[in-house]
């Protein structure tokens, strides 16, 4: 990845080069943002990626570029053929259905659960060793949160080594 600040004020002294694996890609992006800030353009191979925190720019981008970039391909191993990676037409059809599940009232009712599950996640991340699989840690966090907010049962998946749920999805 080779990033630089966007615009005509580009300064080569603010160029950061980060060579990393796919596993470290997000860490690399975090390093870039802390080094040169936002907005910025980051090159991954031959593809430029624009990063910003300006709400007006984000709105423009999200309303005008619904097609997924080639960078989304590396997420297929985790999300498969899910809505997050779906083609635009499929996403447009289904987003209204999913939006009903994320109303402000529903989110407000679950803030305490999200907070508790996030605290557990932080504890798990602090305890992990170098061989720990981050995908499994976040998968357990997501399912722990999902199950308690949807069916109201705390399975405590994050803190248990093996649960019936864990065994079923990993068969």
C-alpha angles and dihedrals in degrees: 000000000000114000134183138170112272124238135048092300092074110151119197089210087067093055115120123193117203121181110191145145124256088260090059096041096105092046088052091052090050090052091050093050092049091048102046105009130216142345099041143144118233122193117215104185105311096336122098116215120196117210124191141155095203107119093211092053091046091052092050092048095047093047095048108034111049096146111100117244123233088257089074089068092081089059094059091088089063103034103027113189094342129143093259089066098030123126115267096258093052092044093051092051095050104035093081090057092050094043089066089062092056103052116144092250092055092046092048091053090055101043092103092052092047090050094049093046090047090052089052090048091054090050091050092048092050090051097046123111127219092268094055115122107236092196091060092045092054092040089056091047092051094047093044090053094041096050096048094046095046105037100016097236122124106219091174089217095163095062099040120084095213129007130174087254091052092049093048096052094044097052 
